[in-house]
């Protein structure tokens, strides 16, 4: 349990450091493009570092520490809840940034800058985690360093099935995200954390359940067992296809590409109830009659 305590301390230390960086960026930088890019960079660093440590515990913990996957899944839920509460508007996920671009919520330059910041954040997180593992503070890290040079692919199913699994995870994640985008954080954060935990538990044995291209790139692209193009199909094209399917199902169209709604009929917001029109006509009839009676009762010349 001592090794697990060290890992938990490291995870929350990372969250604290990234939160301090976000606070400093708000104090020193403007709330415009620089602040947004700093948020994406620190959010990606926090997510990458946490997930790499959790992935190490999930792979080594059952036989190296004697604890089951329930411990890692509990930590995953807690960390994603903390992650969602502390991101402050950043996504730390390329498919979410692409979704915002397709929804006309950001332009091409902003989206490209966000993707670069996410790449820089995940790369920095990967380098810092490797440095932390090299210190070998626990026997988990010692084992991780021994097997690091012989890491194998996270794809444990046929390629087409793996791409479908990552696409389905991305589809469900983005569908929940779209549904809760205007909800209060007290509702959105735990539901998204529970969704990520459920998808990781369900799809993890097949592909690792990343459904985040930047995170998958630093975590598994350098491992043997599959080609670079195989990884692109599973961890990039699969999640992007899932995001597009979720957006199309939720919106009925993709605003950046076409305005016509393909799935849902557009109804006018302004309708005149028929009952009220009939009542209005009936109310007007006696007035007309009274006017006619008045005119007929006038003395003739």
URBEL-V351175 format. One record per pair of residues at least 24 apart in sequence whose ideal C-beta (glycine too) atoms are under 6 Angstrom apart, sorted by the first residue. I is the first residue (numbers start at 1). J is the second residue. If there is no record, write none. Layout:
# URBEL-V351175
I & J
I & J
This chain:
# URBEL-V351175
3 & 138
3 & 139
3 & 140
6 & 137
6 & 138
7 & 53
7 & 57
11 & 50
11 & 53
14 & 46
14 & 49
15 & 82
18 & 42
18 & 46
19 & 86
37 & 113
37 & 117
39 & 88
39 & 90
40 & 90
40 & 114
40 & 117
40 & 118
41 & 117
41 & 120
41 & 121
43 & 87
43 & 90
43 & 92
44 & 92
44 & 118
44 & 121
44 & 122
45 & 121
45 & 124
45 & 125
47 & 92
48 & 122
48 & 125
48 & 215
49 & 125
49 & 129
50 & 79
51 & 215
52 & 129
56 & 144
60 & 140
60 & 143
64 & 140
64 & 143
73 & 197
73 & 201
76 & 197
77 & 193
77 & 197
80 & 193
80 & 196
81 & 189
81 & 190
81 & 193
84 & 189
84 & 192
85 & 189
93 & 212
94 & 118
94 & 213
94 & 214
95 & 239
95 & 240
95 & 243
99 & 243
102 & 254
102 & 256
103 & 255
104 & 255
118 & 214
122 & 214
122 & 218
126 & 218
151 & 223
152 & 223
152 & 225
153 & 223
153 & 225
153 & 226
154 & 207
154 & 208
154 & 220
155 & 207
155 & 226
156 & 206
157 & 206
159 & 230
162 & 207
162 & 234
163 & 233
163 & 234
163 & 238
165 & 203
165 & 206
165 & 207
166 & 207
166 & 211
166 & 234
166 & 238
166 & 239
167 & 238
167 & 241
167 & 242
169 & 199
169 & 203
169 & 209
169 & 211
170 & 211
170 & 239
170 & 242
170 & 243
171 & 242
171 & 245
171 & 246
173 & 211
174 & 243
174 & 246
175 & 246
178 & 250
211 & 239
213 & 239
